[in-house]
Amino acid sequence: MSNGSRGPTPGFLVWRLANKWRVAVDRAVGPLGLTHAQYSLVASLYGMQRAGERPSQRKLADHTGMEALYVSKLARALESAGLIERNRDPRDPRAVQLALTEQGLTVTRKAITVVQELLDQLLEPLGGLGAERTHAFTDELRTLLDVPLETSVSHDESTEETRS
């Protein structure tokens, strides 16, 4: 958690902020029948549809940073709830395209409004959504998100023994 007496590490703080945000969004969109993960999917889909796209599950996974298998699971649940449609892509029968239904559009618009209010609360200490500090913070987050992370496997003796 911490590095000596210097306090929490940046990684720990990012983890805490992400958890704080996830819990707050879960609570805010719960009454609309959504979880934070489902909200992330439908809100992203909403934005992509508004831009004229009908994305595949893979494209939505890449956009959200979620695993493709998890997006597929969420999409099935959202389809069962009547919020999205899943159809085979006529250009690529292996791909599944997603679109919000009318009910999905209604729920998503309400959820976006609720989450926007939460975001305003979160960013208030930085001066609000349009503040210079918020823009700088957003730029820093983008920088960190653009860094590719590779997990490395440690090669100690016990690992080597199990491979032999």
DASULLIN-V488386 format. One record per backbone hydrogen bond with DSSP energy under -0.5 kcal/mol. CO is the residue of the C=O (numbers start at 0). NH is the residue of the N-H. Records with the same first field share a line. If there is no record, write none. Layout:
CO->NH + NH
This chain:
0->8
1->3
2->5
6->2
8->12
9->13
10->14
11->15
12->16
13->17
14->18
15->19
16->20
17->21
18->22
19->23
20->24
21->25
22->26
23->27
24->28
25->29
26->30
28->31 + 33
29->32
34->38
35->39
36->40
37->41
38->42
39->43
40->44
41->45
42->46
43->47
44->48
45->49
46->50
47->52
48->51
54->97
55->59
56->60
57->61
58->62
59->63
60->64 + 65
66->70
67->71
68->72
69->73
70->74
71->75
72->76
73->77
74->78
75->79
76->80
77->82 + 83
78->81
82->100
84->98
86->96
88->91
91->88 + 94
94->88 + 96
95->56
96->86
98->84
100->104
101->105
102->106
103->107
104->108
105->109
106->110
107->111
108->112
109->113
110->114
111->115
112->116
113->117
114->118
115->119
116->120
117->121
118->122
119->123
120->123
122->125 + 127
123->126
127->130
130->134
131->135
132->136
133->137
134->138
135->139
136->140
137->141
138->142
139->143
140->144
141->145
143->146
145->147
151->153
153->155
155->159
156->160
157->161
158->162
159->163
